[in-house]
């Protein structure tokens, strides 16, 4: 059975070339010509995503955030932006590969093939730490059995910390992961979101400060 790929590319000529190359290589590509915000209901059922960054509709980095918040589908970023900062940010957000334009179509196909050969790392749908339960599928957080009304950003912040409970994550890495630098601000803004998150989680040290580094997910013990 052919692998299903999603190509998100707004350039008409380039997108058509990519789709043809992939189809000739035996894949089943679907082509989106704009960025879209994703939810559990609109998440495409594909084996790999090729993602441009400068897209109409929704910025590629925001599409990448949505994808990572919802699934472990491999993402290959294909962009004319060749700054190291863009590459680092995309990889920190969870991209599996980053190619810059212009590129050789043969190389793109081989990178797709190589990535699809590697197994996708699994991720638990739900994490329980002390009296805290984070359900990534339902995007729901329970504290002592009660649902915590978190915003999207607060959920993403907590889910990022829950990937390695007990291990510190730097403020800069967290900010890269959950904040949009053009809309949401910087590390100081992150601290504000952490403060609000703590209040919503109630008593207990669920989000602990690691001085000089950042934050980590604790077990909620009362101090």
PADO-469058 format. One record per atom (N, C-alpha, C): x, z, y; residue in three letters. Coordinates in steps of 0.02 Angstrom, whole numbers, plus 32768, in hexadecimal, padded with zeros to 4 digits. Last residue first. Example, Ala and Ser with C-alpha at 12.3 -4.5 7.8 and 13.67 -1.06 7.14 Angstrom:
REM PADO-469058
828281627F90ser82AC81657FCBser8285818A8002ser829481867EE4ala826781867F1Fala829481867F5Bala
This chain:
REM PADO-469058
80CF89AF8447unk810E89D1845Aunk80FF8A0D8487unk8083896E83B7unk807A898D83F9unk80B789B68409unk80AB88D2836Dunk80AE891C836Cunk80A7893783B3unk80AB884A8362unk8073886A8384unk807488B68382unk811688098332unk80E188178302unk80A7883F8321unk814B878383A3unk815187C38381unk811587CF8354unk819E86F483CEunk815E870C83B4unk816A874C838Dunk820086F68465unk81F886ED841Dunk81B4870A8409unk825586AE84F4unk821F86D384D4unk822186C88488unk82EE86B88541unk82AB869D8547unk827786CA8526unk837286EA8573unk836786B08549unk832286928554unk8378875B85BFunk83AF872B85C6unk83A686EC859Dunk831A87B7854Bunk833B87B4858Cunk83768785858Cunk829387848507unk82D8878D84F1unk83038782852Funk81F087C48500unk822587A9852Aunk826987B7850Bunk81738797848Aunk81A787C584A1unk81D987A084CEunk80D587918468unk810587668489unk8139879384ABunk80A08804842Cunk809F87C48408unk80D187938426unk8097889F842Funk80CC88728446unk80CC8833841Bunk7FF988E38466unk802A88D18432unk805A889C844Bunk7F5888B384A6unk7F8D88E4849Aunk7FBB88CE8461unk7F3B880484CCunk7F2B884B84CBunk7F67887784BBunk7F3C877F84DEunk7F498796849Aunk7F3E87E28494unk7F2987738566unk7EF4875C8539unk7EFD877584F2unk7FA287A58596unk7F6487C885A6unk7F2C87B48577unk7FFA87438566unk7FFF8788854Eunk7FBE87AE855Bunk7FD186D585B2unk7FC986D48569unk7FCB871B854Dunk7FF986FA8631unk7FB186F18623unk7FA486F385D8unk808486FB861Cunk806187388632unk801787348623unk809A867685FCunk80A886A985CAunk808386EA85DCunk807B863A8676unk8051862C863Bunk805C86608604unk80E4866D86C2unk809E867D86D4unk807086718699unk815186348683unk814A867D8682unk810386928693unk813D85AE86A5unk813785C3865Funk812C860E865Bunk815D85AF8729unk811785A48716unk810B85BA86CFunk81E585BE871Aunk81BF85F5873Aunk817485ED872Bunk8208854486E2unk820B857F86B8unk81E685BA86D7unk818F84D98736unk81CF84E68716unk81CC852786EEunk80FE846A8737unk813184948755unk816D84A08729unk809984138710unk8092845A86FFunk80C88487871Bunk80B98391873Cunk807883B0874Cunk807983FB8744unk81348367871Bunk811683478756unk80D483688769unk815583A986A7unk817B83B986E4unk815D839B8723unk80E483F38642unk80F283B1865Funk811583BD86A1unk8111846685C2unk810084578607unk810E840E8618unk813B8476853Eunk80F4847F854Dunk80E1846C8594unk81C48455852Dunk8194844984F7unk814B84498511unk8208847C859Cunk820A84368588unk81D284268558unk81ED85058593unk81D284DE85CCunk81D2849485BBunk82358524851Funk81EC852C8521unk81CC85038558unk82B58509854Cunk829A84E48514unk824E84E88511unk82C0856785B4unk82C5852085C3unk82A884F5858Aunk82B585E08572unk828185CD85A1unk8283858385AFunk82DB85D784C1unk82EE85DA8507unk82B485C58535unk82A086428447unk829F85FC845Funk82AE85FF84AAunk82D086B183C2unk82C686A18409unk82C886568416unk826F86D28332unk82AB86B4834Dunk829F86A18397unk81F48702830Bunk822B8731830Funk826B8714832Cunk81BF866982C4unk81AF86AE82D8unk81EC86DB82D8unk81C685D582E6unk81FC860082CCunk81EE864882E4unk814D85A5830Eunk8174857C82DFunk81AD85A482C1unk811885F5836Funk81068604832Aunk812B85D982F7unk813D85BB83E6unk816085F883D1unk815386078388unk80E0855183E3unk8128854383E4unk814F858083CDunk8067859583EAunk8076856E83AEunk80C1855E83AAunk806E85C9846Cunk806F85F78433unk808185D283F2unk806B854F84B4unk80A1857F84BDunk80A785AE8481unk7FF28519848Cunk803084F5847Dunk806C85248483unk7F9A857984C3unk7F9D856F847Aunk7FDE854D8467unk7FB38568854Aunk7FC285A9852Cunk7FC685A284E0unk7F8584E5855Bunk7FCB84F48566unk7FDF85368545unk7EFC84F3853Funk7F2684C68517unk7F6F84D8851Eunk7ED285A48548unk7ED385608562unk7EFF85358535unk7E7C861384D8unk7EB985F984F7unk7EAE85B38514unk7E28869184B0unk7E16865484D5unk7E51863784FAunk7E3686CB840Cunk7E5386D08450unk7E46868E8475unk7DC68714839Aunk7DE086D683B7unk7DF986E283FEunk7DF6879B8331unk7DCE8784836Aunk7DEF87468389unk7E4C87C982D1unk7E0D87AB82BCunk7DE2879082F3unk7EBB87EE831Aunk7E94882282F6unk7E4E880882E4unk7EA8875A8363unk7ECD8798836Aunk7EA287D0834Eunk7EB786AE8343unk7E9186EC8337unk7EC08727833Funk7EAE86108387unk7ED7864B8380unk7EAA86888378unk7EA58564835Dunk7E8285A38369unk7EB285DC835Dunk7EA684E0832Cunk7EBF84F2836Funk7E9C85328387unk7E8D84BE82AEunk7E5384CD82D7unk7E6584DD831Funk7F1584A9828Dunk7EE28476827Funk7EA5848182ACunk7F5A851C82ACunk7F6A84DE82D0unk7F3584A882C6unk7F3685BC82C7unk7F1E8585829Eunk7F29854482C4unk7F80865182C3unk7F81861482EBunk7F7085DA82BDunk7F6086FB82CBunk7F5A86C082A1unk7F54868382CEunk7F9F879F82D0unk7F95876182F4unk7F92872682C3unk7FC98815829Dunk7F80880B82A4unk7F6E87CC82C9unk805787CE8258unk8033880C8266unk7FE888008268unk803C872A8259unk80718759826Aunk804F879A827Funk801886978209unk800086DB8216unk803C87088221unk7FEE85F08225unk802486228223unk800686668232unk7FB5855881DCunk7FA7859881FDunk7FE185C881F3unk7FEC84E981A6unk7FB684E081D5unk7FA7851F81FBunk809B84D2819Aunk806084F88188unk802B84F081BDunk80DE84358182unk80D5846C81B1unk80968491819Dunk815E83CD8139unk811B83EB813Cunk81188424816Eunk81B78342816Aunk81B78389815Funk817183A58168unk81AC82AC8113unk819882D1814Funk8196831B8140unk8238825E80C6unk81F9828580C2unk81EB82A78104unk826E81BA80F2unk827B820380F2unk8239822880EDunk823E813C80FEunk825B814F80BDunk8264819A80B8unk821981318180unk81E38137814Funk81FE81498109unk8294812081BBunk826E815D81C8unk823881678194unk82B980A1818Cunk82E280DC817Bunk82BB811C8185unk8255805181C5unk825C8054817Dunk828380938168unk82728064824Cunk823180768232unk8236808081E6unk82F1802C824Funk82E880738260unk82A5808D8247unk82D37FA9822Eunk82FC7FD18200unk82F7801C820Funk82897F81829Cunk826A7F81825Aunk82927FAD822Aunk82EB7F8F8301unk82AE7FB78303unk828E7FBB82BEunk83477F2F82D9unk835B7F7582D9unk831D7FA282DAunk82FF7EBB82EDunk83167ECC82A9unk83287F1682A4unk82EF7EB78378unk82B57EC6834Cunk82C97ED98306unk835E7F0983E0unk83597ED483ADunk831E7EE5837Funk832E7F2C848Aunk83447F408447unk833F7F038418unk833F7F648537unk832D7F348502unk834A7F4984BFunk82FB80038506unk82F27FBB8510unk83287FA2853Funk8331807F8490unk8329806684D4unk8320801B84D4unk82EA80F3841Funk830B80B4842Aunk82FF809E8472unk82EA818483C7unk82E2816B840Bunk830B812A8412unk829181EC8351unk82C581BB8361unk82B781A183A8unk8234824F834Bunk8264824A8313unk829C821A8322unk81FD82C383C7unk8208827E83B2unk823C827D837Aunk81ED834583F6unk81DE833783B1unk81E382EF839Cunk821A836F846Dunk81D183718464unk81BC835D841Eunk829E83548460unk8289839A845Funk823E83A18454unk829982CA846Cunk82AD82E7842Cunk829983308427unk827182BF84F2unk824782A284BDunk825982C18479unk82DD82FE8533unk8299831A8538unk826C83008500unk834782A98513unk834882EF84FDunk8302830C84FEunk831E82348552unk83288235850Aunk8325827C84EFunk8319825C85D7unk82DC824585B6unk82E38248856Bunk83A0827D85EDunk836C82B085F4unk832B829C85D2unk83E2820485DFunk83EB823785ABunk83B4826B85AFunk838481728604unk83A581AF861Aunk83AA81E185E1unk834180FF85E7unk837C810E85BFunk83A3814A85D8unk82A980B985D7unk82C980F285F7unk8305810885CCunk826A805F858Aunk829E804485B6unk82C3807C85DAunk824C809784E0unk8242809A8528unk827B8078854Eunk820480D7845Bunk82228096846Dunk8217808D84B8unk8209815883E6unk81FF8146842Dunk82268106843Bunk81B781738356unk81F38150836Funk81E4813B83B7unk817D81F682F8unk817481D38338unk81B781B5834Cunk812682248263unk816482128284unk815681E882C3unk80AA82A38267unk80B7825C825Eunk80F9824A8283unk807F83248264unk80C7831A825Bunk80D782D08250unk8002835482E2unk801A833A82A2unk8066833682A0unk7FE18392835Bunk7FAC8385832Aunk7FC6837082E5unk8048839F83B0unk801B83D883AAunk7FE883D08372unk8080832383AAunk80A3835B838Aunk807783988383unk802082D883F1unk802F82C883ABunk805083048388unk80288315846Funk7FEA83188449unk7FF7830B83FFunk80AC82F38492unk80988339848Cunk805983408461unk809F82678496unk80CB82868465unk80B982D0845Bunk804B825A8504unk8033824284C3unk805C8264848Bunk80A3828A8563unk806682B08555unk8047829B8513unk810382278561unk8117826A854Eunk80D98295853Eunk80B981B78592unk80CF81BA854Dunk80E382008536unk802781D685F4unk807081D185EFunk808681DD85A7unk7F94817885E8unk7FB581B985DCunk7FFF81AE85D2unk7F7A80FA8642unk7F4E81298620unk7F6D816E861Aunk800C8099861Funk7FD080A78646unk7FA380D7861Eunk80AF80DC85FAunk807180BD85E5unk803A80C88618unk814480F185D4unk812480DF8613unk80E580B78604unk816380FF8548unk815881398574unk8131812885B3unk812B80C584A6unk814A80BA84E7unk813C80F78513unk813C80E983FEunk811E80FF843Dunk814980EC8479unk810480D58360unk813780BB838Eunk811A80C283D4unk80E2814282DAunk80CE812B831Dunk810B81118343unk80AE813E822Funk80E381428261unk80C8812782A3unk803C813D81E4unk8078815981C5unk80B2816181F6unk7F9881708220unk7FCE81408217unk800B816581FBunk7F0A818C825Dunk7F258197821Aunk7F5A8163820Bunk7F0681CE8304unk7F05819582D5unk7F2581A78292unk7E9A82478344unk7EDE823C832Aunk7EDE820282F9unk7E1F82698371unk7E3682268382unk7E7D82178369unk7E0A82EB8343unk7DD982B88331unk7DF48271833Eunk7E7183338379unk7E6C83308330unk7E3E82F7831Bunk7EA582C98401unk7E88830683E6unk7E8682FF839Aunk7F0882848485unk7EF282868440unk7ED482CA842Funk7F088212850Bunk7F0B825784F5unk7EEC825A84AFunk7F6281788508unk7F22819C8503unk7F2F81E484F0unk7FAC80E98556unk7FB2812C853Aunk7F6E814E853Aunk7F8C803F851Funk7F8C80748552unk7F9580B7852Funk7F7E7FEA84B9unk7F9F7FD084F4unk7F9E8002852Eunk7F9A7FFC840Dunk7F7A80178448unk7FA180008485unk7F8F7FAE8374unk7FAE7FAA83B6unk7F817FC983EBunk7FC47FC982D0unk7F8D7FCC82FFunk7FAB7FD28345unk80137F778245unk80157F968288unk7FD27F9382ACunk80427F8681AFunk80017F7A81CDunk7FFF7F9B8211unk80D67F2E816Funk80B17F698187unk806D7F5381A4unk81267EC4814Cunk80FB7EE08119unk80D37F1D812Funk816D7E8181A9unk81947EAE817Dunk81687ED2814Aunk810B7E4281F0unk81367E1981C5unk815E7E438194unk80E07EB28238unk80B37E938207unk80DB7E6781D6unk814E7EC78289unk813A7EFB8259unk810D7EDD8223unk814F7E5082D3unk81897E6482AAunk81757E968275unk80D17E598314unk80E07E2282E5unk811A7E3482B6unk80E37ECC8362unk80AF7ECB832Funk80BD7E9482FCunk814A7EA083B7unk81547ED9838Aunk81227ED88351unk810A7E3783FBunk81467E2A83D2unk81527E6283A0unk80A47E7A843Dunk80937E46840Bunk80CE7E3783DEunk80F07ECC8492unk80C57EEA845Eunk80B47EB88428unk812A7E6C84E6unk81547E9484B9unk812B7EB38481unk80B77E388526unk80E57E0C8500unk810E7E3484CEunk807A7EAD8560unk80567E7F8534unk80847E578507unk80A57F508569unk80BE7F0E8579unk80A17EDC8547unk807C7FCA8537unk80507FA88566unk80687F628578unk80728014849Bunk809D7FEC84C6unk80707FC384F5unk80738060840Dunk8056806E844Funk8084804F8483unk804B80408369unk8078802B83A0unk8054803883E2unk8042808F82D2unk802180898313unk805680788347unk803B80568229unk8062806A8264unk8036806382A2unk802D8071817Eunk8009806581BCunk8031808081F7unk8077801E80F5unk807780578123unk805480438164unk801C7FD5806Eunk80467FCF80AAunk8040800E80D5unk802A80007FC5unk800080008000unk802C8000803Eunk
